[in-house]
Amino acid sequence: PVNSVAYDQQGRLLASCSSDLSVKLWDCTNDYICLRTLFGHNHNVSH
């Protein structure tokens, strides 16, 4: 499940963090396409 989300100040990008230890960066201006998935955390990402 998704633990948290945050938008940039312009509302163009969204970052989501999940219990699968990943952070995803989304393009809010283009049908919420996932731009990048970041891995490497050792614990749940919450913010």
N, C-alpha and C positions, 0 to 999 in steps of 0.2 A: 504493500500500500504506500501511497504518497504521504509523507510526513509533513511537508511544508512546501509552500510556493512563495515566490517573490518576483515582482515586476521591477524593471528598471524605471527610472523617473519619466522617461518618454512613453512608456507602455509598449515598447516595441519588442522587448525580450522578456521571457519568463524563465526562471530557474525553478526546477522541482527537485526535491530530494526524497529518497525512498528508503524503505527498510531493506532493499536489496543492495545497499551500500553504494548506490550510484547517485549522481547529480546529472540532470539533463537540462540542456539549454534549448529553449524553444523560440521560434520566430513567430511572434504574434501578428505580424503583418502579412504572413504568407500561409494561411490555413494551419497555423501552429505546427509547422514542420520542425522536427527535431534536428537541430544543428550539430549537436555534439553530446556525447554521453561520456561522463567522467567516472572512472573507477579508481580504486586504490585506497579507499577508506577502510579502517579496521573495525569500525563500529557504525551503528545506525547514524545516518545523517539527518539532522533535525532542523537546522537553520544555518 
